[in-house]
Amino acid sequence: MYRQQWRQAPEQQREIKSFGWRIVHDYRYLSSNTVRKSIPMMRREDILDAMAGANWFSTMNLMSAYFQERMQDEGVKFTAFQAPNGLWEHLVLPMAVCNASYDAQVDI
């Protein structure tokens, strides 16, 4: 996995070009007012017993892993946000929303 350096040497520093505006969402308020779903942790032995005799193959796109699960139609209206060019809604689960990964965990 590649991680860009936080600081550069003085001879490498240059002005960073602007690529336009970026949308940054802060879901802390939404997550603090969300009733979290409680899921008991499965025992390791139960998981291994359930997987006995199965072949598991997994791949994950690390560049867009958070935006791969489609929202249910009735939940899209709750993800609305205002931007300079209008009102937008997420059609996939946004990153950092409380309980967002619950559906993905149920499938495991």
C-alpha positions in Angstrom: 0.0 0.0 0.0 1.4 3.4 -1.0 1.2 6.4 1.4 2.2 9.8 0.2 4.7 11.6 2.5 3.2 14.2 4.8 6.1 16.6 4.5 8.4 17.2 1.5 12.0 18.3 1.4 12.4 22.1 0.8 13.7 21.6 -2.7 10.6 19.4 -3.5 8.0 21.9 -2.2 6.0 23.7 -4.8 2.7 25.4 -4.9 -0.2 23.0 -5.0 -2.6 23.7 -7.9 -6.3 24.0 -7.1 -8.5 21.5 -8.9 -11.8 23.2 -8.1 -13.9 22.9 -5.0 -14.2 19.7 -3.0 -17.2 18.4 -1.1 -16.4 17.5 2.5 -19.1 16.1 4.7 -19.1 16.1 8.5 -21.5 13.3 9.7 -20.6 13.7 13.5 -23.9 15.4 14.3 -25.9 12.9 12.3 -24.0 10.0 13.9 -24.4 11.4 17.5 -28.2 11.5 17.0 -28.5 8.0 15.5 -29.6 5.0 17.5 -26.9 2.5 16.9 -27.7 -1.1 16.1 -26.4 -3.5 18.6 -25.0 -6.7 17.0 -23.4 -9.3 19.3 -20.0 -10.4 18.3 -19.9 -14.0 17.0 -17.5 -16.4 18.6 -14.4 -17.3 16.6 -15.3 -21.0 16.8 -18.8 -20.4 15.4 -17.4 -18.5 12.5 -14.9 -21.2 11.6 -17.6 -23.9 11.9 -19.9 -21.9 9.6 -17.0 -21.6 7.0 -16.0 -25.2 7.2 -15.6 -26.7 3.7 -16.2 -23.4 2.0 -13.9 -21.6 -0.4 -13.7 -17.9 0.2 -12.3 -15.4 -2.4 -12.3 -11.7 -1.6 -11.2 -8.6 -3.4 -11.6 -5.0 -2.3 -11.0 -1.9 -4.3 -9.2 0.2 -1.7 -9.6 3.4 -3.6 -13.5 3.4 -3.5 -14.4 0.8 -0.9 -16.7 3.1 1.1 -18.9 3.9 -1.9 -19.7 0.5 -3.2 -23.0 -0.3 -1.5 -26.2 1.1 -3.0 -28.7 2.9 -0.7 -32.2 1.7 -0.4 -34.6 4.1 -2.2 -36.4 5.2 1.0 -33.1 6.1 2.6 -31.8 8.3 -0.2 -33.7 11.4 1.0 -31.9 11.4 4.4 -28.5 11.8 2.7 -29.3 15.2 1.1 -26.8 18.0 1.3 -26.5 21.5 -0.1 -23.7 22.5 -2.5 -23.0 25.7 -4.3 -24.6 24.3 -7.4 -27.7 22.8 -5.9 -29.1 20.1 -3.7 -27.6 16.6 -4.0 -28.3 13.2 -2.6 -26.1 10.1 -2.1 -27.2 7.0 -4.1 -24.5 4.9 -2.3 -23.6 4.7 1.4 -21.5 7.7 2.3 -18.3 7.2 4.2 -18.4 7.9 8.0 -22.2 7.6 8.6 -23.1 5.7 11.7 -24.4 2.2 10.9 -23.4 2.5 7.3 -21.4 -0.7 7.2 -24.1 -2.8 9.0 -25.5 -4.2 5.8 -22.1 -5.3 4.6 -21.4 -7.0 8.0 -24.7 -9.0 7.8 -23.7 -10.7 4.6 -20.5 -12.1 6.1 
